[in-house]
Amino acid sequence: MLKIATYPQPILRQTAKEITEFNQELRDLAVEMSKIMYEDNGIGLAAPQVSISQKLVVLGDEDNKSFTAYVNPEITFFSREKVVNEEGCLSFPKIFGLVKRSKKIHLKYQDLDGKLHKVKIKDFTAVVLQHEIDHLNGVLFIDRAEKITEGQDLLEALKAKI
Ligand SMILES: [Zn+2]
């Protein structure tokens, strides 16, 4: 059973590995990740957050049941136009902060069958994907936050553990 890795577990700072095998194991992992994401009321989850250092991200769909998997996702364009949102993260329970990100991105990724997709994404989904893809590079929202809006004390206590 997968379990959420919380800060400051070192796995969250590692660069995830490219996925080359598109098999049943990968599909099962994506399904398990989507379950744990929904159980914890998340909107997206990256594999390093369940202690698996691979380039896989799942995002919840609007029906709050199904999900979309992004394998080896790579952002090829970031718009200069930015938006600021309050972000949280399943790896940082009870901590929130304001993060500025691009409003639009171009994304290259593979699906669970290994098929390559190139898409343009904007607004909320673009912001969530930027957050999740950061996880694949060991970058966390606290690195980008302009301001911690909730849980500053908690965060300081966690940082002191490193
Ligand atoms: Zn996160």
Backbone and ligand atoms as CSV (ligand in chain L), in Angstrom:
chain,resi,resn,atom,element,x,y,z
A,1,MET,N,N,0.853,-1.211,0.000
A,1,MET,CA,C,0.000,0.000,0.000
A,1,MET,C,C,0.885,1.256,0.000
A,2,LEU,N,N,0.551,2.165,-0.845
A,2,LEU,CA,C,1.343,3.392,-0.938
A,2,LEU,C,C,1.021,4.326,0.224
A,3,LYS,N,N,2.022,5.100,0.581
A,3,LYS,CA,C,1.858,6.036,1.675
A,3,LYS,C,C,2.477,7.375,1.248
A,4,ILE,N,N,1.860,8.461,1.648
A,4,ILE,CA,C,2.380,9.781,1.279
A,4,ILE,C,C,3.685,10.082,2.016
A,5,ALA,N,N,4.691,10.490,1.251
A,5,ALA,CA,C,5.954,10.942,1.842
A,5,ALA,C,C,5.788,12.418,2.180
A,6,THR,N,N,6.031,12.751,3.447
A,6,THR,CA,C,5.894,14.151,3.839
A,6,THR,C,C,7.264,14.793,4.034
A,7,TYR,N,N,7.290,16.098,3.860
A,7,TYR,CA,C,8.490,16.892,4.083
A,7,TYR,C,C,8.964,16.727,5.517
A,8,PRO,N,N,10.255,16.607,5.783
A,8,PRO,CA,C,11.413,16.702,4.866
A,8,PRO,C,C,11.993,15.339,4.434
A,9,GLN,N,N,11.167,14.376,4.072
A,9,GLN,CA,C,11.732,13.105,3.611
A,9,GLN,C,C,12.582,13.351,2.359
A,10,PRO,N,N,13.818,12.815,2.341
A,10,PRO,CA,C,14.779,13.133,1.265
A,10,PRO,C,C,14.292,12.786,-0.140
A,11,ILE,N,N,13.405,11.796,-0.260
A,11,ILE,CA,C,12.909,11.404,-1.586
A,11,ILE,C,C,12.283,12.599,-2.317
A,12,LEU,N,N,11.729,13.534,-1.557
A,12,LEU,CA,C,11.061,14.690,-2.163
A,12,LEU,C,C,12.045,15.645,-2.838
A,13,ARG,N,N,13.324,15.491,-2.520
A,13,ARG,CA,C,14.343,16.362,-3.115
A,13,ARG,C,C,15.101,15.694,-4.261
A,14,GLN,N,N,14.778,14.434,-4.538
A,14,GLN,CA,C,15.483,13.728,-5.612
A,14,GLN,C,C,14.875,14.040,-6.983
A,15,THR,N,N,15.701,13.904,-8.002
A,15,THR,CA,C,15.196,14.027,-9.376
A,15,THR,C,C,14.679,12.656,-9.799
A,16,ALA,N,N,13.441,12.618,-10.257
A,16,ALA,CA,C,12.819,11.342,-10.611
A,16,ALA,C,C,13.368,10.805,-11.935
A,17,LYS,N,N,13.296,9.490,-12.077
A,17,LYS,CA,C,13.825,8.829,-13.280
A,17,LYS,C,C,12.793,8.744,-14.391
A,18,GLU,N,N,13.287,8.861,-15.607
A,18,GLU,CA,C,12.480,8.700,-16.807
A,18,GLU,C,C,11.852,7.297,-16.809
A,19,ILE,N,N,10.609,7.201,-17.250
A,19,ILE,CA,C,9.940,5.897,-17.340
A,19,ILE,C,C,10.108,5.350,-18.760
A,20,THR,N,N,10.537,4.099,-18.855
A,20,THR,CA,C,10.763,3.510,-20.189
A,20,THR,C,C,9.884,2.284,-20.437
A,21,GLU,N,N,9.334,1.711,-19.366
A,21,GLU,CA,C,8.496,0.514,-19.517
A,21,GLU,C,C,7.030,0.895,-19.334
A,22,PHE,N,N,6.244,0.644,-20.363
A,22,PHE,CA,C,4.815,0.973,-20.294
A,22,PHE,C,C,4.035,-0.324,-20.126
A,23,ASN,N,N,3.966,-0.776,-18.898
A,23,ASN,CA,C,3.386,-2.090,-18.634
A,23,ASN,C,C,2.263,-1.996,-17.597
A,24,GLN,N,N,1.767,-3.162,-17.233
A,24,GLN,CA,C,0.658,-3.226,-16.267
A,24,GLN,C,C,1.064,-2.644,-14.914
A,25,GLU,N,N,2.326,-2.844,-14.561
A,25,GLU,CA,C,2.820,-2.313,-13.280
A,25,GLU,C,C,2.668,-0.788,-13.228
A,26,LEU,N,N,2.972,-0.146,-14.351
A,26,LEU,CA,C,2.841,1.312,-14.431
A,26,LEU,C,C,1.370,1.724,-14.310
A,27,ARG,N,N,0.504,0.995,-15.016
A,27,ARG,CA,C,-0.930,1.305,-14.938
A,27,ARG,C,C,-1.456,1.122,-13.516
A,28,ASP,N,N,-1.018,0.049,-12.851
A,28,ASP,CA,C,-1.445,-0.198,-11.471
A,28,ASP,C,C,-0.968,0.918,-10.540
A,29,LEU,N,N,0.264,1.348,-10.761
A,29,LEU,CA,C,0.809,2.427,-9.940
A,29,LEU,C,C,-0.029,3.701,-10.099
A,30,ALA,N,N,-0.377,4.029,-11.344
A,30,ALA,CA,C,-1.179,5.233,-11.600
A,30,ALA,C,C,-2.535,5.129,-10.900
A,31,VAL,N,N,-3.153,3.962,-10.952
A,31,VAL,CA,C,-4.456,3.765,-10.302
A,31,VAL,C,C,-4.317,3.921,-8.788
A,32,GLU,N,N,-3.283,3.299,-8.220
A,32,GLU,CA,C,-3.056,3.402,-6.771
A,32,GLU,C,C,-2.807,4.849,-6.362
A,33,MET,N,N,-2.042,5.550,-7.175
A,33,MET,CA,C,-1.771,6.961,-6.871
A,33,MET,C,C,-3.050,7.784,-6.914
A,34,SER,N,N,-3.916,7.508,-7.892
A,34,SER,CA,C,-5.164,8.279,-7.984
A,34,SER,C,C,-6.040,8.006,-6.757
A,35,LYS,N,N,-6.018,6.768,-6.270
A,35,LYS,CA,C,-6.834,6.433,-5.087
A,35,LYS,C,C,-6.366,7.202,-3.859
A,36,ILE,N,N,-5.062,7.182,-3.648
A,36,ILE,CA,C,-4.526,7.854,-2.457
A,36,ILE,C,C,-4.725,9.372,-2.580
A,37,MET,N,N,-4.655,9.863,-3.803
A,37,MET,CA,C,-4.888,11.293,-4.036
A,37,MET,C,C,-6.322,11.662,-3.648
A,38,TYR,N,N,-7.281,10.875,-4.110
A,38,TYR,CA,C,-8.685,11.175,-3.788
A,38,TYR,C,C,-8.976,10.969,-2.311
A,39,GLU,N,N,-8.380,9.939,-1.712
A,39,GLU,CA,C,-8.591,9.702,-0.279
A,39,GLU,C,C,-8.139,10.893,0.544
A,40,ASP,N,N,-7.051,11.505,0.128
A,40,ASP,CA,C,-6.496,12.629,0.877
A,40,ASP,C,C,-6.973,13.978,0.341
A,41,ASN,N,N,-7.992,13.956,-0.507
A,41,ASN,CA,C,-8.565,15.184,-1.071
A,41,ASN,C,C,-7.545,16.026,-1.835
A,42,GLY,N,N,-6.657,15.349,-2.529
A,42,GLY,CA,C,-5.695,16.077,-3.351
A,42,GLY,C,C,-6.258,16.278,-4.758
A,43,ILE,N,N,-5.615,17.163,-5.516
A,43,ILE,CA,C,-6.048,17.389,-6.894
A,43,ILE,C,C,-4.997,16.901,-7.880
A,44,GLY,N,N,-3.827,16.570,-7.342
A,44,GLY,CA,C,-2.760,16.049,-8.186
A,44,GLY,C,C,-1.757,15.354,-7.291
A,45,LEU,N,N,-0.992,14.424,-7.880
A,45,LEU,CA,C,0.002,13.712,-7.081
A,45,LEU,C,C,1.140,13.281,-8.003
A,46,ALA,N,N,2.354,13.448,-7.515
A,46,ALA,CA,C,3.536,13.032,-8.273
A,46,ALA,C,C,4.130,11.800,-7.584
A,47,ALA,N,N,4.688,10.882,-8.369
A,47,ALA,CA,C,5.178,9.611,-7.828
A,47,ALA,C,C,6.174,9.769,-6.657
A,48,PRO,N,N,7.084,10.764,-6.683
A,48,PRO,CA,C,7.993,10.913,-5.534
A,48,PRO,C,C,7.236,11.132,-4.221
A,49,GLN,N,N,6.001,11.628,-4.316
A,49,GLN,CA,C,5.206,11.842,-3.099
A,49,GLN,C,C,4.718,10.541,-2.471
A,50,VAL,N,N,4.837,9.430,-3.215
A,50,VAL,CA,C,4.561,8.118,-2.622
A,50,VAL,C,C,5.861,7.303,-2.618
A,51,SER,N,N,6.979,8.042,-2.525
A,51,SER,CA,C,8.318,7.446,-2.393
A,51,SER,C,C,8.753,6.630,-3.601
A,52,ILE,N,N,8.219,6.969,-4.784
A,52,ILE,CA,C,8.646,6.287,-6.008
A,52,ILE,C,C,9.252,7.341,-6.926
A,53,SER,N,N,10.561,7.216,-7.132
A,53,SER,CA,C,11.272,8.266,-7.849
A,53,SER,C,C,11.205,8.056,-9.366
A,54,GLN,N,N,9.999,8.199,-9.910
A,54,GLN,CA,C,9.778,8.035,-11.346
A,54,GLN,C,C,8.938,9.191,-11.860
A,55,LYS,N,N,9.112,9.457,-13.179
A,55,LYS,CA,C,8.420,10.615,-13.757
A,55,LYS,C,C,6.965,10.298,-14.119
A,56,LEU,N,N,6.153,10.275,-13.092
A,56,LEU,CA,C,4.721,10.017,-13.266
A,56,LEU,C,C,3.933,10.981,-12.382
A,57,VAL,N,N,2.909,11.585,-13.004
A,57,VAL,CA,C,2.016,12.508,-12.298
A,57,VAL,C,C,0.586,12.084,-12.595
A,58,VAL,N,N,-0.280,12.118,-11.604
A,58,VAL,CA,C,-1.708,11.937,-11.878
A,58,VAL,C,C,-2.451,13.190,-11.427
A,59,LEU,N,N,-3.483,13.532,-12.215
A,59,LEU,CA,C,-4.343,14.671,-11.900
A,59,LEU,C,C,-5.777,14.167,-11.861
A,60,GLY,N,N,-6.533,14.626,-10.891
A,60,GLY,CA,C,-7.937,14.242,-10.811
A,60,GLY,C,C,-8.728,14.894,-11.930
A,61,ASP,N,N,-9.726,14.190,-12.417
A,61,ASP,CA,C,-10.612,14.756,-13.427
A,61,ASP,C,C,-11.782,15.450,-12.746
A,62,GLU,N,N,-12.566,16.160,-13.562
A,62,GLU,CA,C,-13.653,16.960,-12.995
A,62,GLU,C,C,-14.735,16.120,-12.315
A,63,ASP,N,N,-14.858,14.864,-12.700
A,63,ASP,CA,C,-15.881,14.008,-12.072
A,63,ASP,C,C,-15.462,13.539,-10.668
A,64,ASN,N,N,-14.235,13.917,-10.265
A,64,ASN,CA,C,-13.709,13.504,-8.959
A,64,ASN,C,C,-13.628,11.996,-8.775
A,65,LYS,N,N,-13.519,11.277,-9.856
A,65,LYS,CA,C,-13.389,9.819,-9.777
A,65,LYS,C,C,-12.249,9.336,-10.662
A,66,SER,N,N,-12.284,9.734,-11.918
A,66,SER,CA,C,-11.256,9.285,-12.844
A,66,SER,C,C,-10.036,10.211,-12.760
A,67,PHE,N,N,-9.020,9.889,-13.537
A,67,PHE,CA,C,-7.791,10.677,-13.465
A,67,PHE,C,C,-7.095,10.665,-14.823
A,68,THR,N,N,-6.175,11.595,-14.979
A,68,THR,CA,C,-5.317,11.606,-16.154
A,68,THR,C,C,-3.888,11.374,-15.686
A,69,ALA,N,N,-3.180,10.489,-16.375
A,69,ALA,CA,C,-1.786,10.204,-16.025
A,69,ALA,C,C,-0.865,10.897,-17.029
A,70,TYR,N,N,0.198,11.502,-16.529
A,70,TYR,CA,C,1.207,12.151,-17.353
A,70,TYR,C,C,2.537,11.448,-17.077
A,71,VAL,N,N,3.050,10.778,-18.084
A,71,VAL,CA,C,4.311,10.056,-17.939
A,71,VAL,C,C,5.410,10.880,-18.619
A,72,ASN,N,N,6.533,11.023,-17.939
A,72,ASN,CA,C,7.666,11.812,-18.442
A,72,ASN,C,C,7.241,13.204,-18.928
A,73,PRO,N,N,6.433,13.906,-18.138
A,73,PRO,CA,C,5.948,15.215,-18.598
A,73,PRO,C,C,7.072,16.246,-18.627
A,74,GLU,N,N,6.988,17.106,-19.601
A,74,GLU,CA,C,7.998,18.162,-19.741
A,74,GLU,C,C,7.315,19.424,-20.244
A,75,ILE,N,N,7.535,20.520,-19.542
A,75,ILE,CA,C,6.939,21.787,-19.958
A,75,ILE,C,C,7.885,22.451,-20.955
A,76,THR,N,N,7.378,22.713,-22.157
A,76,THR,CA,C,8.244,23.245,-23.214
A,76,THR,C,C,8.042,24.746,-23.405
A,77,PHE,N,N,7.025,25.309,-22.763
A,77,PHE,CA,C,6.770,26.745,-22.856
A,77,PHE,C,C,6.066,27.214,-21.592
A,78,PHE,N,N,6.567,28.316,-21.035
A,78,PHE,CA,C,5.917,28.953,-19.882
A,78,PHE,C,C,5.509,30.360,-20.316
A,79,SER,N,N,4.250,30.722,-20.169
A,79,SER,CA,C,3.837,32.072,-20.560
A,79,SER,C,C,4.451,33.102,-19.622
A,80,ARG,N,N,4.689,34.284,-20.161
A,80,ARG,CA,C,5.207,35.368,-19.315
A,80,ARG,C,C,4.110,35.882,-18.397
A,81,GLU,N,N,2.886,35.695,-18.839
A,81,GLU,CA,C,1.762,36.092,-18.004
A,81,GLU,C,C,1.658,35.129,-16.817
A,82,LYS,N,N,1.629,35.676,-15.602
A,82,LYS,CA,C,1.622,34.837,-14.396
A,82,LYS,C,C,0.309,34.992,-13.638
A,83,VAL,N,N,0.062,34.014,-12.798
A,83,VAL,CA,C,-1.070,34.091,-11.875
A,83,VAL,C,C,-0.566,33.674,-10.492
A,84,VAL,N,N,-1.195,34.230,-9.463
A,84,VAL,CA,C,-0.809,33.868,-8.093
A,84,VAL,C,C,-1.967,33.098,-7.458
A,85,ASN,N,N,-1.663,31.951,-6.914
A,85,ASN,CA,C,-2.679,31.124,-6.261
A,85,ASN,C,C,-2.169,30.655,-4.909
A,86,GLU,N,N,-3.107,30.376,-4.026
A,86,GLU,CA,C,-2.725,29.741,-2.764
A,86,GLU,C,C,-2.612,28.241,-3.010
A,87,GLU,N,N,-1.441,27.706,-2.737
A,87,GLU,CA,C,-1.207,26.287,-2.972
A,87,GLU,C,C,-0.987,25.539,-1.666
A,88,GLY,N,N,-1.377,24.278,-1.700
A,88,GLY,CA,C,-1.073,23.355,-0.622
A,88,GLY,C,C,-0.451,22.137,-1.273
A,89,CYS,N,N,-0.111,21.131,-0.470
A,89,CYS,CA,C,0.554,19.953,-1.010
A,89,CYS,C,C,0.345,18.801,-0.032
A,90,LEU,N,N,0.046,17.624,-0.541
A,90,LEU,CA,C,-0.182,16.478,0.346
A,90,LEU,C,C,1.068,16.133,1.157
A,91,SER,N,N,2.234,16.561,0.693
A,91,SER,CA,C,3.475,16.305,1.430
A,91,SER,C,C,3.733,17.359,2.508
A,92,PHE,N,N,2.855,18.376,2.557
A,92,PHE,CA,C,2.961,19.452,3.564
A,92,PHE,C,C,1.608,19.678,4.224
A,93,PRO,N,N,1.146,18.712,5.037
A,93,PRO,CA,C,-0.175,18.888,5.646
A,93,PRO,C,C,-0.262,20.191,6.437
A,94,LYS,N,N,-1.355,20.883,6.257
A,94,LYS,CA,C,-1.693,22.111,7.010
A,94,LYS,C,C,-0.787,23.305,6.697
A,95,ILE,N,N,-0.058,23.231,5.580
A,95,ILE,CA,C,0.791,24.367,5.199
A,95,ILE,C,C,0.328,24.873,3.832
A,96,PHE,N,N,0.168,26.196,3.730
A,96,PHE,CA,C,-0.282,26.797,2.469
A,96,PHE,C,C,0.546,28.040,2.181
A,97,GLY,N,N,0.657,28.360,0.897
A,97,GLY,CA,C,1.417,29.548,0.551
A,97,GLY,C,C,1.027,30.087,-0.812
A,98,LEU,N,N,1.368,31.354,-1.039
A,98,LEU,CA,C,1.060,31.993,-2.319
A,98,LEU,C,C,2.205,31.756,-3.296
A,99,VAL,N,N,1.860,31.217,-4.458
A,99,VAL,CA,C,2.870,30.891,-5.462
A,99,VAL,C,C,2.474,31.515,-6.797
A,100,LYS,N,N,3.461,32.144,-7.438
A,100,LYS,CA,C,3.250,32.754,-8.746
A,100,LYS,C,C,3.717,31.783,-9.813
A,101,ARG,N,N,2.844,31.494,-10.765
A,101,ARG,CA,C,3.202,30.565,-11.849
A,101,ARG,C,C,2.649,31.065,-13.178
A,102,SER,N,N,3.138,30.455,-14.248
A,102,SER,CA,C,2.664,30.842,-15.577
A,102,SER,C,C,1.194,30.471,-15.747
A,103,LYS,N,N,0.499,31.367,-16.455
A,103,LYS,CA,C,-0.934,31.142,-16.703
A,103,LYS,C,C,-1.149,30.081,-17.774
A,104,LYS,N,N,-0.201,30.016,-18.714
A,104,LYS,CA,C,-0.316,29.045,-19.814
A,104,LYS,C,C,0.996,28.288,-19.969
A,105,ILE,N,N,0.863,27.016,-20.308
A,105,ILE,CA,C,2.062,26.218,-20.594
A,105,ILE,C,C,1.827,25.357,-21.840
A,106,HIS,N,N,2.915,24.928,-22.441
A,106,HIS,CA,C,2.858,23.878,-23.457
A,106,HIS,C,C,3.499,22.660,-22.808
A,107,LEU,N,N,2.832,21.531,-22.971
A,107,LEU,CA,C,3.272,20.329,-22.272
A,107,LEU,C,C,3.445,19.169,-23.245
A,108,LYS,N,N,4.545,18.474,-23.036
A,108,LYS,CA,C,4.844,17.260,-23.797
A,108,LYS,C,C,4.830,16.124,-22.778
A,109,TYR,N,N,4.101,15.073,-23.056
A,109,TYR,CA,C,4.075,13.941,-22.113
A,109,TYR,C,C,3.681,12.672,-22.845
A,110,GLN,N,N,3.846,11.539,-22.175
A,110,GLN,CA,C,3.377,10.264,-22.715
A,110,GLN,C,C,2.216,9.776,-21.859
A,111,ASP,N,N,1.309,9.034,-22.486
A,111,ASP,CA,C,0.239,8.433,-21.693
A,111,ASP,C,C,0.708,7.066,-21.199
A,112,LEU,N,N,-0.196,6.344,-20.552
A,112,LEU,CA,C,0.199,5.066,-19.939
A,112,LEU,C,C,0.552,4.001,-20.967
A,113,ASP,N,N,0.200,4.263,-22.236
A,113,ASP,CA,C,0.577,3.329,-23.310
A,113,ASP,C,C,1.863,3.758,-24.011
A,114,GLY,N,N,2.424,4.877,-23.560
A,114,GLY,CA,C,3.669,5.338,-24.150
A,114,GLY,C,C,3.477,6.286,-25.332
A,115,LYS,N,N,2.221,6.585,-25.647
A,115,LYS,CA,C,1.946,7.478,-26.780
A,115,LYS,C,C,2.288,8.927,-26.391
A,116,LEU,N,N,2.968,9.617,-27.300
A,116,LEU,CA,C,3.394,10.989,-27.051
A,116,LEU,C,C,2.273,11.989,-27.339
A,117,HIS,N,N,2.103,12.949,-26.428
A,117,HIS,CA,C,1.100,14.001,-26.607
A,117,HIS,C,C,1.771,15.358,-26.444
A,118,LYS,N,N,1.302,16.329,-27.244
A,118,LYS,CA,C,1.755,17.705,-27.077
A,118,LYS,C,C,0.514,18.564,-26.953
A,119,VAL,N,N,0.374,19.240,-25.828
A,119,VAL,CA,C,-0.857,19.988,-25.575
A,119,VAL,C,C,-0.560,21.377,-25.016
A,120,LYS,N,N,-1.555,22.269,-25.185
A,120,LYS,CA,C,-1.494,23.600,-24.580
A,120,LYS,C,C,-2.487,23.599,-23.429
A,121,ILE,N,N,-2.030,24.041,-22.269
A,121,ILE,CA,C,-2.879,23.986,-21.073
A,121,ILE,C,C,-2.846,25.345,-20.404
A,122,LYS,N,N,-3.996,25.764,-19.863
A,122,LYS,CA,C,-4.021,27.077,-19.203
A,122,LYS,C,C,-4.755,27.023,-17.866
A,123,ASP,N,N,-4.631,28.122,-17.155
A,123,ASP,CA,C,-5.344,28.369,-15.899
A,123,ASP,C,C,-5.070,27.300,-14.829
A,124,PHE,N,N,-6.135,26.867,-14.161
A,124,PHE,CA,C,-5.986,25.992,-12.992
A,124,PHE,C,C,-5.168,24.727,-13.283
A,125,THR,N,N,-5.492,24.060,-14.367
A,125,THR,CA,C,-4.789,22.810,-14.691
A,125,THR,C,C,-3.309,23.080,-14.957
A,126,ALA,N,N,-3.018,24.204,-15.591
A,126,ALA,CA,C,-1.619,24.564,-15.876
A,126,ALA,C,C,-0.855,24.780,-14.568
A,127,VAL,N,N,-1.511,25.408,-13.618
A,127,VAL,CA,C,-0.868,25.685,-12.321
A,127,VAL,C,C,-0.609,24.373,-11.581
A,128,VAL,N,N,-1.604,23.490,-11.567
A,128,VAL,CA,C,-1.449,22.209,-10.859
A,128,VAL,C,C,-0.319,21.396,-11.502
A,129,LEU,N,N,-0.277,21.390,-12.817
A,129,LEU,CA,C,0.778,20.623,-13.500
A,129,LEU,C,C,2.167,21.195,-13.201
A,130,GLN,N,N,2.278,22.510,-13.139
A,130,GLN,CA,C,3.589,23.101,-12.811
A,130,GLN,C,C,4.028,22.667,-11.416
A,131,HIS,N,N,3.071,22.645,-10.480
A,131,HIS,CA,C,3.369,22.188,-9.118
A,131,HIS,C,C,3.830,20.727,-9.130
A,132,GLU,N,N,3.076,19.879,-9.835
A,132,GLU,CA,C,3.383,18.440,-9.813
A,132,GLU,C,C,4.685,18.120,-10.551
A,133,ILE,N,N,4.918,18.801,-11.657
A,133,ILE,CA,C,6.140,18.525,-12.424
A,133,ILE,C,C,7.366,19.025,-11.654
A,134,ASP,N,N,7.202,20.082,-10.869
A,134,ASP,CA,C,8.284,20.505,-9.971
A,134,ASP,C,C,8.714,19.344,-9.068
A,135,HIS,N,N,7.722,18.567,-8.587
A,135,HIS,CA,C,8.045,17.433,-7.711
A,135,HIS,C,C,9.013,16.457,-8.388
A,136,LEU,N,N,8.896,16.302,-9.701
A,136,LEU,CA,C,9.751,15.340,-10.419
A,136,LEU,C,C,11.191,15.822,-10.465
A,137,ASN,N,N,11.370,17.122,-10.211
A,137,ASN,CA,C,12.713,17.703,-10.214
A,137,ASN,C,C,13.183,18.063,-8.810
A,138,GLY,N,N,12.482,17.562,-7.807
A,138,GLY,CA,C,12.881,17.828,-6.428
A,138,GLY,C,C,12.605,19.243,-5.968
A,139,VAL,N,N,11.744,19.942,-6.719
A,139,VAL,CA,C,11.395,21.321,-6.350
A,139,VAL,C,C,10.035,21.309,-5.649
A,140,LEU,N,N,9.956,22.047,-4.540
A,140,LEU,CA,C,8.738,22.038,-3.729
A,140,LEU,C,C,8.111,23.427,-3.685
A,141,PHE,N,N,6.811,23.485,-3.435
A,141,PHE,CA,C,6.127,24.784,-3.527
A,141,PHE,C,C,6.648,25.796,-2.519
A,142,ILE,N,N,7.214,25.293,-1.417
A,142,ILE,CA,C,7.771,26.245,-0.433
A,142,ILE,C,C,8.991,26.970,-1.000
A,143,ASP,N,N,9.639,26.372,-2.014
A,143,ASP,CA,C,10.804,27.019,-2.645
A,143,ASP,C,C,10.356,28.236,-3.454
A,144,ARG,N,N,9.133,28.148,-3.964
A,144,ARG,CA,C,8.629,29.197,-4.856
A,144,ARG,C,C,7.662,30.154,-4.170
A,145,ALA,N,N,7.213,29.791,-2.970
A,145,ALA,CA,C,6.176,30.590,-2.319
A,145,ALA,C,C,6.681,31.993,-1.999
A,146,GLU,N,N,5.869,32.993,-2.342
A,146,GLU,CA,C,6.200,34.389,-2.018
A,146,GLU,C,C,5.898,34.630,-0.557
A,147,LYS,N,N,4.924,33.865,-0.067
A,147,LYS,CA,C,4.480,34.069,1.312
A,147,LYS,C,C,3.802,32.790,1.781
A,148,ILE,N,N,4.120,32.358,2.996
A,148,ILE,CA,C,3.410,31.228,3.592
A,148,ILE,C,C,2.189,31.821,4.298
A,149,THR,N,N,1.014,31.376,3.916
A,149,THR,CA,C,-0.213,31.975,4.445
A,149,THR,C,C,-0.765,31.195,5.630
A,150,GLU,N,N,-0.358,29.955,5.753
A,150,GLU,CA,C,-0.846,29.117,6.843
A,150,GLU,C,C,0.231,28.093,7.199
A,151,GLY,N,N,0.466,27.888,8.500
A,151,GLY,CA,C,1.380,26.835,8.930
A,151,GLY,C,C,2.844,27.244,8.943
A,152,GLN,N,N,3.121,28.542,9.053
A,152,GLN,CA,C,4.516,29.014,9.069
A,152,GLN,C,C,5.311,28.369,10.212
A,153,ASP,N,N,4.699,28.280,11.382
A,153,ASP,CA,C,5.383,27.689,12.557
A,153,ASP,C,C,5.698,26.218,12.310
A,154,LEU,N,N,4.694,25.553,11.749
A,154,LEU,CA,C,4.834,24.133,11.441
A,154,LEU,C,C,5.986,23.919,10.455
A,155,LEU,N,N,6.036,24.778,9.445
A,155,LEU,CA,C,7.081,24.669,8.432
A,155,LEU,C,C,8.462,24.903,9.039
A,156,GLU,N,N,8.565,25.900,9.901
A,156,GLU,CA,C,9.853,26.177,10.552
A,156,GLU,C,C,10.309,24.964,11.365
A,157,ALA,N,N,9.367,24.328,12.042
A,157,ALA,CA,C,9.693,23.159,12.861
A,157,ALA,C,C,10.180,22.006,11.970
A,158,LEU,N,N,9.551,21.839,10.807
A,158,LEU,CA,C,9.946,20.776,9.882
A,158,LEU,C,C,11.338,21.056,9.305
A,159,LYS,N,N,11.567,22.332,8.964
A,159,LYS,CA,C,12.872,22.723,8.396
A,159,LYS,C,C,13.990,22.487,9.405
A,160,ALA,N,N,13.678,22.658,10.673
A,160,ALA,CA,C,14.679,22.486,11.734
A,160,ALA,C,C,15.121,21.029,11.860
A,161,LYS,N,N,14.328,20.118,11.293
A,161,LYS,CA,C,14.651,18.693,11.366
A,161,LYS,C,C,15.720,18.285,10.350
A,162,ILE,N,N,15.914,19.122,9.337
A,162,ILE,CA,C,16.837,18.729,8.258
A,162,ILE,C,C,18.287,18.753,8.744
L,1,ZN,ZN,ZN,2.866,18.859,-4.013
